[in-house]
Amino acid sequence: MRNLLQSVDDYLAELTRRMQEILGADLLAVYAGGSYALGAYEHGRSDVDVTAVVANPLDDATKQQLVDALRHEALACPAIGLELVIYPRATTEVATMEPGFELNLNTGAQIDFRADFAPGDIESFWFAIDRSILREHGIPLHGPPPAELLAPIPRSLIAPVLEESIRWHRGDDTANARLNIARSRHFLATGHWISKPEARLQLDEAGTAP
């Protein structure tokens, strides 16, 4: 397992280096989130969640350059896939529920490729939830701690988004969907995020295994 985690560490280091090469001083921070940041990465089951913050909006040519440099075919992801979101500082410094991203890239051997250059035909609730998790648990790969660039999102503000997420996941009768529902309910009750393995343990103890 240690060697597998090292491969993820090496991948994240190279991913960050490539973003620095393309974006230069405009790249304010890169954070690892998701299961990796929560200490719950499971090889063969987990993807790698990365968030970057830039000082200014990006033009389409720069976005395409990032996609070309970071997609799985150019930089093989050792996890099931990479989910990368790049935000301008104008989005992260306020408690907004809007997606507000510059680039949303999904790529990997086991996930469908997509590259969104602006919010559009995508469920918007993912982004505020991910920023909330990231502020609490994100691991800096470049730049300051996430609390310096990501505004706190009050539980009262994010609650409707979590309820939307719960309704959406109810239409997906899979273990992963049930774990996401359990995590959202835990946050609504406590104000803190837990990993999927912790959610699985809670469901097991309640006799409602995912």
Contacts in CASP RR format, 6 or more apart in sequence:
PFRMAT RR
TARGET T0000
AUTHOR 0000-0000-0000
METHOD contacts of the structure
MODEL  1
MRNLLQSVDDYLAELTRRMQEILGADLLAVYAGGSYALGAYEHGRSDVDV
TAVVANPLDDATKQQLVDALRHEALACPAIGLELVIYPRATTEVATMEPG
FELNLNTGAQIDFRADFAPGDIESFWFAIDRSILREHGIPLHGPPPAELL
APIPRSLIAPVLEESIRWHRGDDTANARLNIARSRHFLATGHWISKPEAR
LQLDEAGTAP
1 43 0 8 1.000
4 43 0 8 1.000
4 78 0 8 1.000
5 41 0 8 1.000
7 78 0 8 1.000
8 36 0 8 1.000
8 41 0 8 1.000
8 48 0 8 1.000
8 78 0 8 1.000
8 79 0 8 1.000
11 48 0 8 1.000
11 75 0 8 1.000
11 76 0 8 1.000
11 77 0 8 1.000
11 78 0 8 1.000
11 79 0 8 1.000
12 32 0 8 1.000
12 36 0 8 1.000
12 48 0 8 1.000
12 50 0 8 1.000
12 141 0 8 1.000
13 141 0 8 1.000
14 75 0 8 1.000
15 30 0 8 1.000
15 50 0 8 1.000
15 70 0 8 1.000
15 75 0 8 1.000
15 82 0 8 1.000
15 84 0 8 1.000
15 141 0 8 1.000
16 30 0 8 1.000
16 141 0 8 1.000
16 142 0 8 1.000
18 69 0 8 1.000
18 70 0 8 1.000
18 75 0 8 1.000
19 27 0 8 1.000
19 30 0 8 1.000
19 52 0 8 1.000
19 66 0 8 1.000
19 70 0 8 1.000
19 142 0 8 1.000
20 27 0 8 1.000
20 142 0 8 1.000
21 69 0 8 1.000
22 62 0 8 1.000
22 65 0 8 1.000
22 66 0 8 1.000
22 69 0 8 1.000
23 54 0 8 1.000
23 58 0 8 1.000
23 62 0 8 1.000
23 66 0 8 1.000
25 55 0 8 1.000
26 54 0 8 1.000
26 55 0 8 1.000
26 56 0 8 1.000
26 58 0 8 1.000
27 52 0 8 1.000
27 53 0 8 1.000
27 54 0 8 1.000
27 142 0 8 1.000
28 53 0 8 1.000
28 54 0 8 1.000
28 55 0 8 1.000
28 89 0 8 1.000
28 143 0 8 1.000
28 149 0 8 1.000
29 52 0 8 1.000
29 53 0 8 1.000
29 140 0 8 1.000
29 142 0 8 1.000
29 143 0 8 1.000
29 144 0 8 1.000
29 146 0 8 1.000
29 149 0 8 1.000
30 50 0 8 1.000
30 51 0 8 1.000
30 52 0 8 1.000
30 140 0 8 1.000
30 141 0 8 1.000
30 142 0 8 1.000
30 143 0 8 1.000
31 37 0 8 1.000
31 50 0 8 1.000
31 51 0 8 1.000
31 52 0 8 1.000
31 53 0 8 1.000
31 134 0 8 1.000
31 138 0 8 1.000
31 139 0 8 1.000
31 140 0 8 1.000
31 141 0 8 1.000
31 146 0 8 1.000
32 48 0 8 1.000
32 49 0 8 1.000
32 50 0 8 1.000
32 138 0 8 1.000
32 139 0 8 1.000
32 141 0 8 1.000
33 49 0 8 1.000
33 50 0 8 1.000
33 51 0 8 1.000
33 130 0 8 1.000
33 133 0 8 1.000
33 134 0 8 1.000
33 137 0 8 1.000
33 138 0 8 1.000
33 139 0 8 1.000
34 49 0 8 1.000
34 130 0 8 1.000
34 133 0 8 1.000
34 134 0 8 1.000
34 137 0 8 1.000
34 138 0 8 1.000
35 41 0 8 1.000
35 42 0 8 1.000
35 46 0 8 1.000
35 47 0 8 1.000
35 49 0 8 1.000
35 195 0 8 1.000
35 196 0 8 1.000
36 46 0 8 1.000
36 48 0 8 1.000
36 49 0 8 1.000
36 139 0 8 1.000
37 49 0 8 1.000
37 133 0 8 1.000
37 134 0 8 1.000
37 137 0 8 1.000
37 138 0 8 1.000
37 139 0 8 1.000
38 133 0 8 1.000
38 137 0 8 1.000
38 193 0 8 1.000
38 194 0 8 1.000
38 195 0 8 1.000
39 195 0 8 1.000
40 46 0 8 1.000
40 195 0 8 1.000
40 196 0 8 1.000
40 197 0 8 1.000
40 198 0 8 1.000
41 79 0 8 1.000
42 197 0 8 1.000
43 78 0 8 1.000
43 79 0 8 1.000
44 79 0 8 1.000
44 80 0 8 1.000
44 110 0 8 1.000
45 80 0 8 1.000
46 79 0 8 1.000
46 80 0 8 1.000
47 79 0 8 1.000
47 80 0 8 1.000
47 81 0 8 1.000
47 82 0 8 1.000
47 83 0 8 1.000
47 111 0 8 1.000
48 77 0 8 1.000
48 79 0 8 1.000
48 81 0 8 1.000
48 82 0 8 1.000
48 83 0 8 1.000
49 83 0 8 1.000
49 130 0 8 1.000
50 82 0 8 1.000
50 83 0 8 1.000
50 84 0 8 1.000
50 85 0 8 1.000
50 141 0 8 1.000
51 84 0 8 1.000
51 85 0 8 1.000
51 86 0 8 1.000
51 87 0 8 1.000
51 130 0 8 1.000
51 131 0 8 1.000
51 134 0 8 1.000
52 84 0 8 1.000
52 85 0 8 1.000
52 86 0 8 1.000
52 87 0 8 1.000
53 86 0 8 1.000
53 87 0 8 1.000
53 88 0 8 1.000
53 89 0 8 1.000
53 92 0 8 1.000
53 149 0 8 1.000
53 150 0 8 1.000
54 86 0 8 1.000
54 87 0 8 1.000
54 88 0 8 1.000
54 89 0 8 1.000
54 102 0 8 1.000
55 88 0 8 1.000
55 89 0 8 1.000
56 88 0 8 1.000
56 89 0 8 1.000
57 88 0 8 1.000
57 102 0 8 1.000
58 66 0 8 1.000
58 86 0 8 1.000
58 88 0 8 1.000
58 102 0 8 1.000
58 103 0 8 1.000
60 117 0 8 1.000
63 102 0 8 1.000
63 103 0 8 1.000
63 115 0 8 1.000
63 117 0 8 1.000
66 86 0 8 1.000
66 103 0 8 1.000
66 105 0 8 1.000
67 103 0 8 1.000
67 105 0 8 1.000
67 115 0 8 1.000
68 74 0 8 1.000
69 75 0 8 1.000
70 82 0 8 1.000
70 84 0 8 1.000
70 105 0 8 1.000
70 107 0 8 1.000
71 105 0 8 1.000
71 107 0 8 1.000
71 108 0 8 1.000
71 113 0 8 1.000
71 115 0 8 1.000
72 81 0 8 1.000
72 82 0 8 1.000
72 107 0 8 1.000
72 108 0 8 1.000
72 109 0 8 1.000
72 113 0 8 1.000
76 109 0 8 1.000
77 107 0 8 1.000
77 108 0 8 1.000
77 109 0 8 1.000
80 108 0 8 1.000
80 109 0 8 1.000
80 110 0 8 1.000
80 111 0 8 1.000
81 106 0 8 1.000
81 107 0 8 1.000
81 108 0 8 1.000
81 109 0 8 1.000
81 110 0 8 1.000
81 111 0 8 1.000
82 105 0 8 1.000
82 106 0 8 1.000
82 107 0 8 1.000
82 108 0 8 1.000
83 105 0 8 1.000
83 106 0 8 1.000
83 111 0 8 1.000
84 103 0 8 1.000
84 104 0 8 1.000
84 105 0 8 1.000
84 106 0 8 1.000
84 107 0 8 1.000
85 101 0 8 1.000
85 103 0 8 1.000
85 104 0 8 1.000
85 105 0 8 1.000
85 127 0 8 1.000
85 130 0 8 1.000
86 101 0 8 1.000
86 102 0 8 1.000
86 103 0 8 1.000
86 104 0 8 1.000
87 100 0 8 1.000
87 101 0 8 1.000
87 102 0 8 1.000
87 131 0 8 1.000
88 100 0 8 1.000
88 102 0 8 1.000
89 149 0 8 1.000
91 98 0 8 1.000
91 100 0 8 1.000
91 101 0 8 1.000
92 131 0 8 1.000
92 149 0 8 1.000
92 150 0 8 1.000
92 151 0 8 1.000
93 149 0 8 1.000
93 150 0 8 1.000
93 151 0 8 1.000
94 151 0 8 1.000
95 151 0 8 1.000
95 152 0 8 1.000
95 153 0 8 1.000
95 154 0 8 1.000
95 157 0 8 1.000
96 128 0 8 1.000
97 124 0 8 1.000
97 128 0 8 1.000
97 153 0 8 1.000
97 157 0 8 1.000
97 158 0 8 1.000
97 160 0 8 1.000
97 161 0 8 1.000
98 119 0 8 1.000
98 124 0 8 1.000
98 127 0 8 1.000
98 128 0 8 1.000
99 119 0 8 1.000
99 120 0 8 1.000
99 122 0 8 1.000
99 124 0 8 1.000
99 126 0 8 1.000
99 127 0 8 1.000
99 128 0 8 1.000
100 119 0 8 1.000
100 127 0 8 1.000
101 116 0 8 1.000
101 118 0 8 1.000
101 119 0 8 1.000
101 127 0 8 1.000
102 117 0 8 1.000
102 118 0 8 1.000
103 115 0 8 1.000
103 116 0 8 1.000
103 117 0 8 1.000
104 114 0 8 1.000
104 115 0 8 1.000
104 116 0 8 1.000
104 119 0 8 1.000
104 122 0 8 1.000
105 114 0 8 1.000
105 115 0 8 1.000
105 116 0 8 1.000
106 112 0 8 1.000
106 113 0 8 1.000
106 114 0 8 1.000
106 115 0 8 1.000
107 113 0 8 1.000
107 115 0 8 1.000
116 122 0 8 1.000
123 168 0 8 1.000
125 161 0 8 1.000
125 162 0 8 1.000
125 164 0 8 1.000
125 165 0 8 1.000
125 168 0 8 1.000
126 165 0 8 1.000
128 153 0 8 1.000
128 158 0 8 1.000
128 161 0 8 1.000
129 158 0 8 1.000
129 161 0 8 1.000
129 162 0 8 1.000
129 165 0 8 1.000
129 184 0 8 1.000
131 150 0 8 1.000
131 153 0 8 1.000
132 153 0 8 1.000
132 158 0 8 1.000
132 187 0 8 1.000
132 193 0 8 1.000
133 193 0 8 1.000
134 146 0 8 1.000
134 150 0 8 1.000
135 146 0 8 1.000
135 147 0 8 1.000
135 150 0 8 1.000
135 151 0 8 1.000
135 152 0 8 1.000
135 153 0 8 1.000
136 192 0 8 1.000
136 193 0 8 1.000
137 193 0 8 1.000
138 146 0 8 1.000
140 146 0 8 1.000
155 187 0 8 1.000
155 188 0 8 1.000
155 191 0 8 1.000
158 187 0 8 1.000
159 188 0 8 1.000
162 184 0 8 1.000
162 187 0 8 1.000
162 188 0 8 1.000
165 180 0 8 1.000
165 181 0 8 1.000
165 184 0 8 1.000
166 181 0 8 1.000
166 184 0 8 1.000
166 185 0 8 1.000
169 177 0 8 1.000
169 178 0 8 1.000
169 180 0 8 1.000
169 181 0 8 1.000
169 184 0 8 1.000
170 177 0 8 1.000
170 181 0 8 1.000
171 177 0 8 1.000
175 210 0 8 1.000
176 196 0 8 1.000
176 210 0 8 1.000
178 203 0 8 1.000
178 210 0 8 1.000
179 196 0 8 1.000
179 199 0 8 1.000
179 200 0 8 1.000
179 203 0 8 1.000
179 210 0 8 1.000
180 196 0 8 1.000
180 199 0 8 1.000
182 199 0 8 1.000
182 200 0 8 1.000
182 202 0 8 1.000
182 203 0 8 1.000
182 210 0 8 1.000
183 193 0 8 1.000
183 194 0 8 1.000
183 195 0 8 1.000
183 196 0 8 1.000
183 199 0 8 1.000
186 192 0 8 1.000
186 193 0 8 1.000
186 194 0 8 1.000
186 199 0 8 1.000
186 202 0 8 1.000
187 193 0 8 1.000
187 194 0 8 1.000
194 202 0 8 1.000
199 210 0 8 1.000
200 209 0 8 1.000
200 210 0 8 1.000
203 209 0 8 1.000
203 210 0 8 1.000
END
